[in-house]
Structure formats: C-alpha cells, structure tokens
Amino acid sequence: MVRYDEHAEFQIARRGIEKPWVEATLESPDLMEQSGARKSFFQCLPGRRVMLRVVTPVADSEYVITAYFDRTKPCV
C-alpha cells in the first residue's frame, strides 16, 4: 500500500499530479535511479513531454517523499 509524506501530499496537489499516476509509476516504471538514500521512479505519461519522477527512500519504495514532472528527463 502506497503511503504519502505530508510534503508529497502538498506538492502532488499543487502540481496537479494524480495519485493513480504516482502509483502506476511505482508499479511499472520506465526508468529507475538511485542516489544515496533516495530512489527515483520515472514514467512517461500520455500527452506529457517529460517524465513523472516519484521519489522514495531506498528502504521503502511504498513511501512517497515527493513527485514532479522532471524537465531533465524528456519522454522519447
């Protein structure tokens, strides 16, 4: 079961990101990256030119820290 940090809840709502998009990205990412204690899951969504990035702790990939459309990761 996916859980959301308070910061993630705020940012997702502010950025117009739907929770089903976040959960689909965690379940079936197009790309994954790890940096230190954080893991990023990426997915290209229909109609978007850049990937959705969902950030979690490495040890708990069901706890969302934040999510945003990453302008450095274009959809191809």
Steps between C-alpha positions, in 0.01 A plus 500: 500500500644836393536761773564870451717737700325826597736687265410259218128553558545877477726495194293246308186710548683825415648351184177340377640147519245225550570224752419223250786636283737482798394147585526383137851646483603305810344177367637520147778758456661573165824583681644487855793685658653491846693781665609453860200413716245595229358305210326661203241330280423654159216456256390673180130578520283547190502859380807600703837599356693430822499208743320488832759446777387335824754508784505247786751385761713210374383285792125566448385539140137532611562823694485796261714799596413715198396484136547743212537526124876492444601741224841331475340168395323538163265230378626341181 
